[in-house]
Amino acid sequence: MTSELIKLVEAARRRPFPESEREAQRRSFAYGNAKIENDRVTWEMIVEADEKIKAELAAK
């Protein structure tokens, strides 16, 4: 790796990863993978499933 790339990687490691970004990435990953398997999957279905899972985990 070049020294510039090493600096960028280190900066990325130190950057905070807010929960809102984590949630958006999780949903995007789930949508992309589910859509490959089933073309009828919608973004709304992913959001609904994510909200349901979060509620279940919060209840524990």
C-alpha positions in Angstrom: 0.0 0.0 0.0 1.1 3.5 -0.6 1.7 5.8 2.3 -1.4 7.9 1.3 -3.6 4.8 1.3 -2.3 3.8 4.7 -3.1 7.2 6.1 -6.7 7.0 4.7 -7.2 3.5 6.1 -6.0 4.7 9.5 -8.2 7.7 9.4 -11.2 5.4 8.6 -10.4 3.2 11.5 -10.5 6.1 13.9 -13.7 7.6 12.5 -16.8 7.1 14.7 -19.4 4.8 13.2 -22.8 6.3 14.2 -25.7 4.0 14.9 -27.7 5.7 12.0 -25.0 4.8 9.5 -24.7 1.3 10.9 -28.5 0.9 10.5 -28.4 2.2 7.0 -25.6 -0.2 6.0 -27.3 -3.2 7.7 -30.5 -2.5 5.8 -28.7 -1.9 2.5 -26.8 -5.2 2.9 -30.0 -7.1 3.8 -31.9 -5.6 0.9 -29.1 -6.3 -1.6 -28.8 -9.9 -0.6 -32.5 -10.6 -0.3 -33.2 -9.0 -3.7 -30.7 -11.3 -5.4 -32.7 -14.3 -4.0 -36.2 -12.9 -4.5 -36.9 -10.0 -6.9 -40.2 -9.2 -5.1 -38.4 -8.1 -2.0 -38.9 -4.4 -1.4 -37.1 -1.8 0.7 -40.2 -1.4 2.9 -40.1 -5.1 3.7 -36.5 -4.8 4.9 -37.3 -1.7 7.0 -40.3 -3.5 8.5 -38.2 -6.6 9.3 -35.4 -4.5 10.8 -37.8 -2.6 13.0 -39.4 -5.8 14.2 -36.1 -7.4 15.1 -35.0 -4.2 16.9 -38.2 -4.2 19.0 -37.8 -7.9 19.8 -34.2 -7.3 20.9 -35.2 -4.3 23.0 -37.9 -6.4 24.8 -35.3 -8.9 26.0 
